[in-house]
């Protein structure tokens, strides 16, 4: 059983977490460079939010939303 857990340990240390080790090894001196990945995620989130609001507006303008309540069949 220890070989199983050592295999999981090897997988995470040598395969899955290598990109994070690479980012840590850069030792960026600038604040902007260190937070660039955060800015990328924030921009992606803002684009997704804008797209979602646009789709909501399209369905609201088309009056395509199903607002009827369904009868209880219990």
Secondary structure, DSSP 4 states (H G I P E B T S, - for coil): -HHHHHHHHHHIIIIITHHHHHHHHT---SHHHHTHHHHHHHHHHHHHHHHHHHHHHHHHHHT----PPPPP--
